[in-house]
């Protein structure tokens, strides 16, 4: 398995399951700072289509990324039921707009399978593994790849 070392450092990991673009993803729980209800954002000129704008979070200006749009899926229709997942990766804090957050999942490292070879470098960078939960396959996101655009560290 070729997952990042920080994802598999422990035998048991905890993830927060979320839905974006009607697809199931998860983020390692220790990368999540908080969950917030949708709030209108301040748009920034010339920003990429998946960057909705910024919000003021207790004095810090945080960019908000539409996670579905980032993955080339239909953009999330913004409404009061959506969730902004505030995450920290390296020294950057961003918000990810998702349709919903469903549960905390505890997963054994040996349950995680390698990301299938789908001939997409972007997919291999963004999804570090998959695992089954009930009858669903859930993709584990690498926040570094999701947050940083091509050419950034």
DSSP file (Angstrom, degrees, kcal/mol; ACC not computed):
  #  RESIDUE AA STRUCTURE BP1 BP2  ACC     N-H-->O    O-->H-N    N-H-->O    O-->H-N    TCO  KAPPA ALPHA  PHI   PSI    X-CA   Y-CA   Z-CA
    1    1 A X              0   0    0      0, 0.0     2,-0.1     0, 0.0   128,-0.0   0.000 360.0 360.0 360.0 133.1    0.0    0.0    0.0
    2    2 A X        +     0   0    0    126,-0.1     2,-0.1   113,-0.1     3,-0.1  -0.301 360.0 141.9-110.4  48.0    1.4    3.4   -1.0
    3    3 A X        -     0   0    0      1,-0.1   126,-0.1    -2,-0.1     5,-0.1  -0.486  63.1 -85.3 -82.3 159.1   -0.4    5.7    1.3
    4    4 A X    >>  -     0   0    0     -2,-0.1     3,-1.3     1,-0.1     4,-1.2  -0.349  36.5-121.3 -62.9 144.3    1.3    8.7    2.9
    5    5 A X  T 34 S+     0   0    0      1,-0.3     4,-0.3     2,-0.2     3,-0.2   0.842 110.7  58.0 -58.6 -36.4    3.2    7.8    6.1
    6    6 A X  T 34 S+     0   0    0      1,-0.2    -1,-0.3     2,-0.2     3,-0.3   0.742 104.5  52.8 -69.5 -20.2    1.2   10.3    8.2
    7    7 A X  T <4 S+     0   0    0     -3,-1.3     3,-0.3     1,-0.2    -1,-0.2   0.822 118.1  33.8 -80.8 -32.2   -2.1    8.5    7.2
    8    8 A X  S  < S+     0   0    0     -4,-1.2    -2,-0.2    -3,-0.2    -1,-0.2   0.131  79.8 112.2-111.8  21.6   -1.0    5.1    8.2
    9    9 A X  S    S+     0   0    0     -4,-0.3     2,-0.3    -3,-0.3    -1,-0.2   0.798  79.8  46.2 -65.7 -26.9    1.2    5.9   11.2
   10   10 A X  S    S-     0   0    0     -3,-0.3     3,-0.1    -4,-0.2    99,-0.0  -0.798  80.5-130.9-111.5 157.0   -1.3    4.2   13.6
   11   11 A X  S    S+     0   0    0     -2,-0.3    98,-3.4     1,-0.2     2,-0.4   0.808  98.9  43.9 -75.7 -28.9   -3.0    0.9   13.2
   12   12 A X  E    S-A  108   0A   0     96,-0.2     2,-0.3    97,-0.1    96,-0.2  -0.970  73.9-176.2-118.6 131.5   -6.4    2.4   13.9
   13   13 A X  E     -A  107   0A   0     94,-3.0    94,-3.0    -2,-0.4     2,-0.5  -0.898  17.1-140.4-125.6 154.3   -7.4    5.7   12.4
   14   14 A X  E     -A  106   0A   0     -2,-0.3    15,-2.4    92,-0.2    16,-0.4  -0.958  21.8-179.3-117.0 133.6  -10.4    8.0   12.8
   15   15 A X  E     -AB 105  28A   0     90,-2.7    90,-3.2    -2,-0.5     2,-0.6  -0.908  26.4-131.0-127.1 153.5  -12.0    9.8    9.8
   16   16 A X  E     -AB 104  27A   0     11,-2.8    11,-1.7    -2,-0.3     2,-0.3  -0.943  27.7-140.1-103.1 122.4  -14.9   12.1    9.4
   17   17 A X  E     +AB 103  26A   0     86,-3.0    85,-2.2    -2,-0.6    86,-0.7  -0.635  28.6 170.7 -84.5 137.9  -17.2   11.0    6.6
   18   18 A X  E     -AB 101  25A   0      7,-2.6     7,-2.7    -2,-0.3     2,-0.4  -0.957  27.0-131.0-144.6 161.4  -18.6   13.7    4.3
   19   19 A X  E     +AB 100  24A   0     81,-2.5    80,-2.3    -2,-0.3    81,-1.2  -0.957  25.8 165.5-118.8 132.7  -20.5   14.0    1.1
   20   20 A X  E >  S+ B   0  23A   0      3,-2.0     3,-1.3    -2,-0.4    78,-0.1  -0.969  76.2   0.1-144.2 128.8  -19.6   16.3   -1.8
   21   21 A X  T 3  S-     0   0    0     -2,-0.3    53,-0.2     1,-0.3     3,-0.1   0.844 128.2 -64.8  61.2  33.0  -21.1   16.0   -5.3
   22   22 A X  T 3  S+     0   0    0      1,-0.2     2,-0.3    51,-0.1    -1,-0.3   0.708 113.4 119.0  60.3  22.9  -23.1   13.1   -4.0
   23   23 A X  E <   -B   20   0A   0     -3,-1.3    -3,-2.0   116,-0.0     2,-0.5  -0.881  65.5-119.7-116.5 149.9  -19.8   11.2   -3.5
   24   24 A X  E     +B   19   0A   0     -2,-0.3   115,-1.5   113,-0.3     2,-0.3  -0.778  40.3 157.6 -94.5 128.9  -18.5    9.8   -0.2
   25   25 A X  E     -Bc  18 139A   0     -7,-2.7    -7,-2.6    -2,-0.5     2,-0.3  -0.843  20.7-153.1-133.9 170.7  -15.1   11.1    1.1
   26   26 A X  E     -Bc  17 140A   0    113,-1.9   115,-2.6    -2,-0.3     2,-0.4  -0.993   2.8-155.7-148.6 156.3  -13.4   11.2    4.4
   27   27 A X  E     -B   16   0A   0    -11,-1.7   -11,-2.8    -2,-0.3     5,-0.1  -0.976  38.2 -97.5-128.8 140.8  -10.8   13.3    6.1
   28   28 A X  E >   -B   15   0A   0    113,-0.4     3,-2.0    -2,-0.4     4,-0.3  -0.385  35.5-128.8 -59.5 132.4   -8.6   12.3    9.0
   29   29 A X  G >  S+     0   0    0    -15,-2.4     3,-1.5     1,-0.3    -1,-0.1   0.790 102.8  61.9 -59.8 -32.9  -10.3   13.7   12.1
   30   30 A X  G 3  S+     0   0    0    -16,-0.4    -1,-0.3     1,-0.3    -2,-0.1   0.604  97.3  59.9 -74.1  -7.9   -7.2   15.4   13.5
   31   31 A X  G <  S+     0   0    0     -3,-2.0    57,-2.5    56,-0.1     2,-0.5   0.527  87.8  90.4 -91.0  -7.3   -7.0   17.7   10.4
   32   32 A X  E <   +F   87   0B   0     -3,-1.5    55,-0.2    -4,-0.3     3,-0.1  -0.789  47.7 179.3 -96.1 126.9  -10.5   19.1   11.2
   33   33 A X  E     -     0   0B   0     53,-3.0     2,-0.3    -2,-0.5    54,-0.2   0.849  64.5 -29.1 -90.1 -41.6  -10.7   22.2   13.3
   34   34 A X  E     -F   86   0B   0     52,-1.4    52,-2.7     2,-0.0     2,-0.4  -0.986  49.4-121.2-167.8 165.4  -14.4   22.7   13.3
   35   35 A X  E     -F   85   0B   0     -2,-0.3     2,-0.3    50,-0.2    50,-0.2  -0.960  31.9-178.1-116.1 134.9  -17.7   22.2   11.4
   36   36 A X  E     -F   84   0B   0     48,-2.5    48,-3.3    -2,-0.4     3,-0.1  -0.949  28.5-110.2-132.3 151.5  -19.8   25.3   10.6
   37   37 A X  E     -F   83   0B   0     -2,-0.3    46,-0.2    46,-0.2    44,-0.1  -0.384  56.1 -78.7 -69.9 158.7  -23.2   25.8    8.9
   38   38 A X        +     0   0    0     44,-1.4     2,-0.3    42,-0.3    -1,-0.1  -0.344  54.2 178.7 -58.7 137.3  -23.1   27.5    5.5
   39   39 A X        -     0   0    0     -3,-0.1    40,-0.0    -2,-0.0    -3,-0.0  -0.991  37.3 -93.8-138.0 142.7  -22.6   31.2    5.7
   40   40 A X        -     0   0    0     -2,-0.3     2,-0.2     1,-0.1    13,-0.0  -0.202  43.6-143.7 -56.9 148.7  -22.4   33.6    2.7
   41   41 A X        -     0   0    0     11,-0.1     2,-0.7    14,-0.1    14,-0.2  -0.700  13.7-115.2-112.0 162.9  -18.8   34.3    1.5
   42   42 A X  B     -G   54   0B   0     12,-2.7    12,-2.1    -2,-0.2     2,-0.0  -0.900  38.0-131.7 -97.5 115.6  -17.1   37.4    0.1
   43   43 A X        -     0   0    0     -2,-0.7     2,-0.4    10,-0.2    10,-0.2  -0.313  12.4-143.7 -68.5 149.5  -16.1   36.6   -3.4
   44   44 A X    >   -     0   0    0      7,-0.3     3,-1.3     8,-0.1     7,-0.1  -0.950  23.0-112.7-113.0 133.1  -12.6   37.4   -4.6
   45   45 A X  T 3  S+     0   0    0     -2,-0.4     8,-0.0     1,-0.2     0, 0.0  -0.353  95.7   9.3 -65.2 144.2  -11.9   38.7   -8.1
   46   46 A X  T 3  S+     0   0    0      1,-0.2    -1,-0.2    -2,-0.0     2,-0.2   0.659  90.4 144.5  63.9  20.2  -10.1   36.3  -10.5
   47   47 A X    <   -     0   0    0     -3,-1.3    -1,-0.2     1,-0.1    -4,-0.0  -0.555  60.0 -89.0 -84.0 155.8  -10.2   33.4   -8.1
   48   48 A X    >   -     0   0    0     -2,-0.2     3,-1.7     1,-0.1    -1,-0.1  -0.205  39.9-108.5 -58.9 156.1  -10.6   29.8   -9.5
   49   49 A X  T 3  S+     0   0    0      1,-0.3    -1,-0.1    -3,-0.1    21,-0.1   0.784 118.2  54.7 -59.7 -29.6  -14.2   28.7  -10.0
   50   50 A X  T 3  S+     0   0    0     19,-0.1    16,-3.0    15,-0.1     2,-0.8   0.553  89.2  83.8 -85.3  -5.9  -13.9   26.2   -7.1
   51   51 A X  E <   - H   0  65B   0     -3,-1.7    -7,-0.3    14,-0.2    14,-0.2  -0.864  60.7-172.7 -95.9 107.6  -12.9   29.0   -4.6
   52   52 A X  E     -     0   0B   0     12,-2.2     2,-0.3    -2,-0.8    -1,-0.2   0.792  46.4 -92.3 -73.7 -29.4  -16.1   30.5   -3.6
   53   53 A X  E     - H   0  64B   0     11,-0.9    11,-2.9   -10,-0.2     2,-0.3  -0.990  48.8 -62.5 149.7-152.9  -14.6   33.3   -1.6
   54   54 A X  E     -GH  42  63B   0    -12,-2.1   -12,-2.7    -2,-0.3     2,-0.3  -0.914  30.2-158.5-132.0 156.8  -13.5   34.0    2.0
   55   55 A X  E     - H   0  62B   0      7,-2.1     7,-2.8    -2,-0.3     2,-0.7  -0.921  26.0-117.3-127.7 159.4  -15.1   34.3    5.4
   56   56 A X  E     - H   0  61B   0     -2,-0.3     2,-0.7     5,-0.2     5,-0.2  -0.881  29.7-173.0 -96.3 114.7  -14.0   36.0    8.6
   57   57 A X  E >  S- H   0  60B   0      3,-3.4     3,-1.6    -2,-0.7    -2,-0.0  -0.861  71.8 -41.3-113.3  96.0  -13.5   33.3   11.2
   58   58 A X  T 3  S-     0   0    0     -2,-0.7    -1,-0.1     1,-0.3     3,-0.1   0.897 124.8 -39.1  49.8  47.5  -12.8   35.0   14.5
   59   59 A X  T 3  S+     0   0    0      1,-0.3     2,-0.4     0, 0.0    -1,-0.3   0.289 118.8 106.5  91.6  -9.9  -10.5   37.6   12.9
   60   60 A X  E <   -H   57   0B   0     -3,-1.6    -3,-3.4     2,-0.0     2,-0.6  -0.866  67.4-132.6-103.6 136.2   -8.9   35.2   10.4
   61   61 A X  E     -H   56   0B   0     -2,-0.4     2,-0.5    -5,-0.2    -5,-0.2  -0.793  28.7-170.6 -89.7 118.9   -9.7   35.4    6.7
   62   62 A X  E     -H   55   0B   0     -7,-2.8    -7,-2.1    -2,-0.6    32,-0.2  -0.936  18.2-131.5-116.6 125.4  -10.3   31.8    5.5
   63   63 A X  E     -Hi  54  94B   0     30,-0.5    32,-3.0    -2,-0.5     2,-0.5  -0.494  18.8-143.1 -72.2 146.6  -10.8   30.8    1.9
   64   64 A X  E     -Hi  53  95B   0    -11,-2.9   -12,-2.2    30,-0.2   -11,-0.9  -0.959  13.4-164.0-115.6 123.7  -13.8   28.5    1.1
   65   65 A X  E     -Hi  51  96B   0     30,-3.1    32,-3.2    -2,-0.5     2,-1.0  -0.899  21.6-131.9-109.3 131.5  -13.4   25.8   -1.5
   66   66 A X  E  >  - i   0  97B   0    -16,-3.0     4,-2.3    -2,-0.4     5,-0.2  -0.743  21.5-158.9 -77.8 106.2  -16.3   24.0   -3.1
   67   67 A X  H  > S+     0   0    0     30,-1.6     4,-1.2    -2,-1.0     6,-0.2   0.872  87.3  51.4 -61.3 -39.4  -15.0   20.4   -2.7
   68   68 A X  H >4>S+     0   0    0     29,-0.5     5,-2.6     1,-0.2     3,-0.6   0.947 111.5  46.8 -62.4 -47.8  -17.3   19.0   -5.4
   69   69 A X  H >45S+     0   0    0      1,-0.2     3,-1.7     3,-0.2    -1,-0.2   0.858 105.4  60.5 -63.3 -35.2  -16.1   21.6   -7.9
   70   70 A X  H 3<5S+     0   0    0     -4,-2.3    -1,-0.2     1,-0.3    -2,-0.2   0.846 107.7  46.2 -60.1 -32.5  -12.5   21.0   -6.9
   71   71 A X  T <<5S-     0   0    0     -4,-1.2    -1,-0.3    -3,-0.6    -2,-0.2   0.287 123.1-104.3 -94.3  10.2  -12.9   17.4   -8.1
   72   72 A X  T < 5S+     0   0    0     -3,-1.7    -3,-0.2     1,-0.3     2,-0.2   0.646  80.6 129.9  79.0  13.5  -14.7   18.3  -11.3
   73   73 A X  S   <S-     0   0    0     -5,-2.6    -1,-0.3    -6,-0.2     3,-0.1  -0.537  73.6 -70.8 -92.2 164.7  -18.1   17.3  -10.0
   74   74 A X        -     0   0    0     -2,-0.2    -1,-0.1   -53,-0.2   -53,-0.1  -0.303  63.4 -99.3 -56.4 137.5  -21.2   19.6  -10.2
   75   75 A X        -     0   0    0     -7,-0.1     2,-0.4     1,-0.1    -1,-0.1  -0.190  40.6-102.2 -57.9 147.8  -20.9   22.5   -7.9
   76   76 A X        -     0   0    0     21,-0.1     2,-0.6    -3,-0.1    -1,-0.1  -0.589  29.9-123.7 -76.5 128.7  -22.7   22.2   -4.6
   77   77 A X        -     0   0    0     -2,-0.4     2,-0.3    -3,-0.1     5,-0.1  -0.628  33.7-125.9 -72.1 118.9  -25.9   24.2   -4.4
   78   78 A X        +     0   0    0     -2,-0.6     2,-0.3     3,-0.1    -1,-0.1  -0.508  48.7 138.3 -77.6 126.9  -25.4   26.5   -1.4
   79   79 A X    >   -     0   0    0     -2,-0.3     3,-1.8   -40,-0.0   -41,-0.3  -0.941  66.7 -85.6-155.1 175.7  -28.1   26.4    1.2
   80   80 A X  T 3  S+     0   0    0     -2,-0.3   -42,-0.3     1,-0.3    -2,-0.1   0.651 119.6  62.5 -63.8 -16.5  -28.5   26.3    5.0
   81   81 A X  T 3  S+     0   0    0    -44,-0.1    -1,-0.3     2,-0.1    -3,-0.1   0.627  83.8  98.7 -85.7 -12.9  -28.1   22.5    5.1
   82   82 A X    <   -     0   0    0     -3,-1.8   -44,-1.4    18,-0.1     2,-0.4  -0.261  64.6-139.5 -71.7 162.6  -24.6   22.6    3.8
   83   83 A X  E     -FJ  37  98B   0     15,-2.2    15,-2.8   -46,-0.2     2,-0.6  -0.964   4.7-148.0-125.9 139.6  -21.5   22.4    6.0
   84   84 A X  E     -FJ  36  97B   0    -48,-3.3   -48,-2.5    -2,-0.4     2,-0.7  -0.949  16.0-155.0-103.5 118.2  -18.2   24.2    5.9
   85   85 A X  E     -FJ  35  96B   0     11,-2.7    11,-2.2    -2,-0.6     2,-0.6  -0.848   7.1-149.6 -94.5 113.0  -15.5   21.9    7.2
   86   86 A X  E     +FJ  34  95B   0    -52,-2.7   -53,-3.0    -2,-0.7   -52,-1.4  -0.752  25.3 179.5 -86.1 120.0  -12.7   24.0    8.6
   87   87 A X  E     -FJ  32  94B   0      7,-2.8     7,-2.0    -2,-0.6     2,-0.4  -0.847  22.7-146.2-123.4 156.2   -9.4   22.1    8.1
   88   88 A X  E     + J   0  93B   0    -57,-2.5     2,-0.4    -2,-0.3     5,-0.2  -0.986  19.1 170.9-122.7 131.8   -5.8   22.7    8.8
   89   89 A X  E >   - J   0  92B   0      3,-2.7     3,-2.4    -2,-0.4     2,-0.2  -0.969  66.1 -38.2-142.7 123.9   -3.0   21.4    6.6
   90   90 A X  T 3  S-     0   0    0     -2,-0.4    54,-0.0     1,-0.3     0, 0.0  -0.457 124.9 -29.6  55.9-126.1    0.6   22.4    7.0
   91   91 A X  T 3  S+     0   0    0     -2,-0.2     2,-0.4    -3,-0.1    -1,-0.3   0.148 119.4  97.5-104.3  19.7    0.3   26.1    7.9
   92   92 A X  E <   - J   0  89B   0     -3,-2.4    -3,-2.7     2,-0.0     2,-0.5  -0.895  51.8-163.6-115.9 138.2   -2.9   26.8    6.0
   93   93 A X  E     + J   0  88B   0     -2,-0.4   -30,-0.5    -5,-0.2     2,-0.3  -0.978  21.7 161.1-117.0 128.9   -6.4   26.9    7.2
   94   94 A X  E     -iJ  63  87B   0     -7,-2.0    -7,-2.8    -2,-0.5     2,-0.4  -0.923  33.9-122.8-139.5 164.4   -9.3   26.6    4.7
   95   95 A X  E     -iJ  64  86B   0    -32,-3.0   -30,-3.1    -2,-0.3     2,-0.5  -0.922  17.3-154.3-109.3 138.7  -13.0   25.8    4.6
   96   96 A X  E     -iJ  65  85B   0    -11,-2.2   -11,-2.7    -2,-0.4     2,-0.5  -0.959  12.0-141.2-112.5 118.3  -14.3   23.0    2.5
   97   97 A X  E     +iJ  66  84B   0    -32,-3.2   -30,-1.6    -2,-0.5   -29,-0.5  -0.683  31.7 169.5 -78.8 124.7  -18.0   23.3    1.4
   98   98 A X  E     - J   0  83B   0    -15,-2.8   -15,-2.2    -2,-0.5   -78,-0.2  -0.889  43.8-122.7-131.0 162.1  -19.7   19.9    1.5
   99   99 A X  S    S-     0   0    0    -80,-2.3     2,-0.3    -2,-0.3   -79,-0.2   0.910  87.2 -20.8 -70.7 -42.0  -23.2   18.7    1.3
  100  100 A X  E     -A   19   0A   0    -81,-1.2   -81,-2.5   -18,-0.1     2,-0.4  -0.993  47.3-134.0-161.8 161.1  -23.2   17.0    4.6
  101  101 A X  E     +A   18   0A   0     -2,-0.3   -83,-0.3   -83,-0.2     3,-0.1  -0.995  27.4 176.8-119.3 128.3  -21.0   15.4    7.3
  102  102 A X  E     -     0   0A   0    -85,-2.2     2,-0.3    -2,-0.4   -84,-0.1   0.878  44.1 -30.0-106.8 -43.8  -22.4   12.1    8.4
  103  103 A X  E     -A   17   0A   0    -86,-0.7   -86,-3.0     2,-0.0     2,-0.5  -0.987  50.4 -97.9-166.3 168.7  -20.3   10.3   11.0
  104  104 A X  E     -A   16   0A   0     -2,-0.3     2,-0.5   -88,-0.2   -88,-0.2  -0.907  39.5-159.2-100.0 129.0  -16.9    9.5   12.6
  105  105 A X  E     -A   15   0A   0    -90,-3.2   -90,-2.7    -2,-0.5     2,-0.6  -0.924   9.9-153.5-114.3 131.9  -15.4    6.2   11.3
  106  106 A X  E     -A   14   0A   0     -2,-0.5     2,-0.4   -92,-0.2   -92,-0.2  -0.923  23.5-176.5-102.4 124.4  -12.8    4.2   13.0
  107  107 A X  E     -A   13   0A   0    -94,-3.0   -94,-3.0    -2,-0.6     2,-0.3  -0.968  25.1-131.3-129.5 134.1  -10.8    2.1   10.5
  108  108 A X  E >   -A   12   0A   0     -2,-0.4     3,-2.1   -96,-0.2     4,-0.5  -0.627  27.3-123.0 -77.6 141.5   -8.1   -0.4   10.9
  109  109 A X  G >  S+     0   0    0    -98,-3.4     3,-1.3     1,-0.3    -1,-0.1   0.829 110.6  60.0 -55.8 -34.8   -5.1    0.3    8.6
  110  110 A X  G 3  S+     0   0    0    -99,-0.3    -1,-0.3     1,-0.2   -98,-0.1   0.597  96.0  62.6 -74.5  -7.6   -5.4   -3.2    7.0
  111  111 A X  G <  S+     0   0    0     -3,-2.1     2,-0.4     2,-0.1    21,-0.4   0.627  85.0  93.4 -84.1 -15.4   -8.9   -2.3    5.8
  112  112 A X    <   -     0   0    0     -3,-1.3     2,-0.3    -4,-0.5    19,-0.2  -0.655  62.4-160.3 -86.2 129.5   -7.6    0.5    3.7
  113  113 A X  B     -D  130   0A   0     17,-3.5    17,-2.2    -2,-0.4     3,-0.1  -0.747  26.3 -94.3-107.3 155.9   -6.9   -0.4    0.1
  114  114 A X        -     0   0    0     -2,-0.3     2,-0.3    15,-0.2    15,-0.2  -0.265  47.9 -96.2 -61.9 149.9   -4.7    1.4   -2.4
  115  115 A X        -     0   0    0     13,-0.3    -1,-0.1    12,-0.2  -113,-0.1  -0.552  48.8-110.9 -66.3 128.2   -6.3    3.9   -4.7
  116  116 A X        -     0   0    0     -2,-0.3     2,-1.0     1,-0.1    -1,-0.1  -0.257  31.4-102.8 -60.5 149.8   -7.0    2.1   -8.0
  117  117 A X        +     0   0    0      1,-0.2    -1,-0.1     2,-0.1    -3,-0.0  -0.651  50.0 164.5 -76.3 104.9   -4.9    3.2  -11.0
  118  118 A X        -     0   0    0     -2,-1.0    -1,-0.2     2,-0.2     3,-0.1   0.132  56.5-109.7-110.6  18.9   -7.4    5.3  -12.9
  119  119 A X  S    S+     0   0    0      1,-0.2     2,-0.4     2,-0.1    -2,-0.1   0.791  84.8 116.4  59.3  30.7   -4.8    7.0  -15.2
  120  120 A X     >  -     0   0    0      1,-0.1     4,-2.2     2,-0.0    -2,-0.2  -0.946  49.1-166.2-132.5 111.9   -5.3   10.3  -13.4
  121  121 A X  H  > S+     0   0    0     -2,-0.4     4,-2.0     1,-0.2     5,-0.2   0.880  93.2  56.3 -61.3 -38.4   -2.4   11.8  -11.6
  122  122 A X  H  > S+     0   0    0      1,-0.2     4,-2.3     2,-0.2    -1,-0.2   0.902 107.4  48.2 -62.2 -41.3   -4.7   14.3   -9.9
  123  123 A X  H  > S+     0   0    0      1,-0.2     4,-2.7     2,-0.2    -2,-0.2   0.934 110.7  50.5 -64.4 -45.8   -6.8   11.4   -8.5
  124  124 A X  H  < S+     0   0    0     -4,-2.2    -1,-0.2     1,-0.2    -2,-0.2   0.837 114.3  45.5 -63.0 -31.7   -3.8    9.5   -7.2
  125  125 A X  H  < S+     0   0    0     -4,-2.0    20,-0.3    -5,-0.2    -1,-0.2   0.885 118.8  40.0 -76.5 -39.1   -2.6   12.7   -5.5
  126  126 A X  H  < S+     0   0    0     -4,-2.3    16,-2.8    -5,-0.2     2,-0.6   0.816 113.5  51.6 -83.2 -32.6   -6.0   13.6   -4.0
  127  127 A X  E  <  + E   0 141A   0     -4,-2.7    14,-0.2    14,-0.2    -1,-0.2  -0.923  58.1 179.4-112.4 112.1   -7.2   10.2   -2.9
  128  128 A X  E     -     0   0A   0     12,-2.3   -13,-0.3    -2,-0.6     2,-0.3   0.527  64.3 -24.1 -92.6  -6.0   -4.7    8.2   -0.8
  129  129 A X  E     - E   0 140A   0     11,-0.7    11,-3.1   -15,-0.2     2,-0.3  -0.947  54.0-130.1 174.5 169.7   -6.9    5.1   -0.3
  130  130 A X  E     -DE 113 139A   0    -17,-2.2   -17,-3.5    -2,-0.3     2,-0.3  -0.962  17.8-178.6-136.2 153.9  -10.3    3.6   -0.1
  131  131 A X  E     - E   0 138A   0      7,-1.8     7,-3.1    -2,-0.3     2,-0.4  -0.982  27.9-109.8-148.3 159.5  -12.2    1.5    2.4
  132  132 A X  E     + E   0 137A   0    -21,-0.4     2,-0.4    -2,-0.3     5,-0.2  -0.726  26.3 179.2 -92.9 138.3  -15.6   -0.1    2.6
  133  133 A X  E >  S- E   0 136A   0      3,-2.6     3,-2.4    -2,-0.4     2,-0.4  -0.952  71.0 -41.5-136.8 116.5  -18.2    1.0    5.1
  134  134 A X  T 3  S-     0   0    0     -2,-0.4    -2,-0.0     1,-0.3     0, 0.0  -0.523 124.8 -30.4  58.3-120.3  -21.4   -0.9    5.0
  135  135 A X  T 3  S+     0   0    0     -2,-0.4     2,-0.3    -3,-0.1    -1,-0.3   0.251 121.1  94.9-108.3  12.9  -21.9   -1.2    1.2
  136  136 A X  E <   - E   0 133A   0     -3,-2.4    -3,-2.6     2,-0.0     2,-0.5  -0.747  66.5-136.6-105.6 150.5  -20.2    2.0    0.3
  137  137 A X  E     - E   0 132A   0     -2,-0.3     2,-0.5    -5,-0.2  -113,-0.3  -0.925  23.4-159.5-100.1 127.4  -16.6    2.7   -0.8
  138  138 A X  E     - E   0 131A   0     -7,-3.1    -7,-1.8    -2,-0.5     2,-0.4  -0.923   7.7-139.4-113.4 132.0  -15.2    5.8    0.9
  139  139 A X  E     -cE  25 130A   0   -115,-1.5  -113,-1.9    -2,-0.5     2,-0.6  -0.733  10.2-137.6 -92.7 134.8  -12.3    7.7   -0.4
  140  140 A X  E     -cE  26 129A   0    -11,-3.1   -12,-2.3    -2,-0.4   -11,-0.7  -0.814  23.0-141.4 -91.8 122.2   -9.6    9.1    1.9
  141  141 A X  E     - E   0 127A   0   -115,-2.6     2,-0.8    -2,-0.6  -113,-0.4  -0.619   6.6-143.6 -88.4 141.5   -8.6   12.6    0.9
  142  142 A X    >>  -     0   0    0    -16,-2.8     4,-1.9    -2,-0.3     3,-0.6  -0.906  13.6-159.6 -96.4 105.9   -5.0   14.0    1.1
  143  143 A X  H 3> S+     0   0    0     -2,-0.8     4,-3.1     1,-0.2     5,-0.4   0.821  86.5  62.7 -61.0 -32.2   -5.7   17.5    2.1
  144  144 A X  H 3> S+     0   0    0      1,-0.2     4,-2.1     2,-0.2    -1,-0.2   0.934 109.7  40.2 -57.8 -44.7   -2.3   18.7    0.9
  145  145 A X  H <4 S+     0   0    0     -3,-0.6    -1,-0.2   -20,-0.3    -2,-0.2   0.841 116.8  49.9 -72.9 -33.4   -3.3   17.7   -2.7
  146  146 A X  H  < S+     0   0    0     -4,-1.9    -2,-0.2   -20,-0.2    -1,-0.2   0.908 119.0  36.1 -72.3 -41.6   -6.8   19.0   -2.3
  147  147 A X  H  < S+     0   0    0     -4,-3.1     2,-0.3    -5,-0.2    -2,-0.2   0.920 106.5  69.2 -80.3 -46.1   -5.8   22.4   -0.9
  148  148 A X  S  < S-     0   0    0     -4,-2.1     3,-0.1    -5,-0.4     2,-0.1  -0.568  77.0-135.9 -81.3 134.4   -2.6   23.2   -2.9
  149  149 A X    >   -     0   0    0     -2,-0.3     3,-2.2     1,-0.2    -2,-0.1  -0.394  45.0 -66.3 -81.1 165.7   -3.0   23.9   -6.5
  150  150 A X  T 3  S+     0   0    0      1,-0.3    -1,-0.2    -2,-0.1     3,-0.1  -0.218 124.0  27.0 -53.9 135.1   -0.6   22.3   -9.1
  151  151 A X  T 3  S+     0   0    0      1,-0.4    -1,-0.3    -3,-0.1     2,-0.2   0.237  97.8 106.0  95.4 -13.3    2.9   23.6   -8.7
  152  152 A X    <         0   0    0     -3,-2.2    -1,-0.4     1,-0.1    -4,-0.1  -0.587 360.0 360.0 -92.9 162.4    2.6   24.3   -5.0
  153  153 A X              0   0    0     -2,-0.2    -1,-0.1    -3,-0.1    -3,-0.1   0.501 360.0 360.0 -64.7 360.0    4.3   22.2   -2.4
